[in-house]
């Protein structure tokens, strides 16, 4: 089973003056070699389809997406296409934020519990985005909430999960890095419970945009529950392989900006090719050169390695149970380690094979 992820981000469609609309057909042409090879295509947008969350902007964004889809279908009519979208800060219409500002300050200060009513209030600036989303989102959902949507696709013997986070629920105009909050703990057990052959998580804001403590939790949970993490927002595409040296590997791919508001010549996107049968993948970054989208950087035919934590049908210890197993059961202190664990003091038995003794024993039995 060969699949492709066409990763678009930060499209910033305005009411007028959208140069990217003239380049829509150039995107499928750039990836047509992959189009002929894959069995399934996911067009993934990691936030900021619009520039200011207005209905008129989404109509134009739909024109762009439909043109891309139509061109791909002209290249290969039999190709099955799905759309995966998340909102970014530009998908918020801040003209609608009145009561929201009061609630927003309270949530950032950690005062109220995060109820459904509070979530509805804070996502009220995304009303037009959710209408736009309905035009494209799949019915294959196993969770449908304002802050997290999870889609599951079964392709033959393979299951593919997309975890779609709404990090822009607390976004503001001129938001500052280190100030956002996402209640990742609310969803951790649900994320752990769902297993697939490929798990992709989308979140618009990279880690540095969250409160430091919250950022660490988001980082931990996403890495434990994702093969690939796709982000946007910063307009610079990077590819990182994160390995904790305990058999858990995660890819973090940041999206390029498809339409830069201050420079028409800056435009790019990523394409991720995955052969799930052979466990191989390629990642290609494309950028606009004035005439077409050319390959800027490419990682070809490398092994697709999954984390131990993400393997299907494998029993994994919960964090709580692991802590209980690692508890020595008595209060222990050490000047360089105030929190001594069982693993710090347990000494594994040293077993050494004595070949001469074994040979002698075997000869005696004969």
ABEGO torsion letter per residue (X at the ends): XBBBBBBBBGAGBBABGBAAAAAAAAAAAAAAAAAAABABBBBBBAEGABAAGBAAAAAAAAAAAAAAAAAAAAABAABBBBBBBBBBAAABBAAABBAAAAAAAAAAAGABBBBAAAAAAAAAAAAAAAAAAAAABBABBABBBAABBBBBBBBEABBBBBBBBBAAAABBBGBBBGABBBBAAAAAAAAAABBBABBBBBBABBAAABBAAAAAAAAAAAAAABABBBBBGAGBBBBBBBBAGAGBBBBBBBBBBABBAABAABBBBBBBBBBAAAGBBBBBBBBBAGABBBBABBBBGBBBBBBAAABBGBBBBBAAAAAAAABAGBBBBBAABABBBAAAABBBBBBBBBAAAAAAAAAAAX
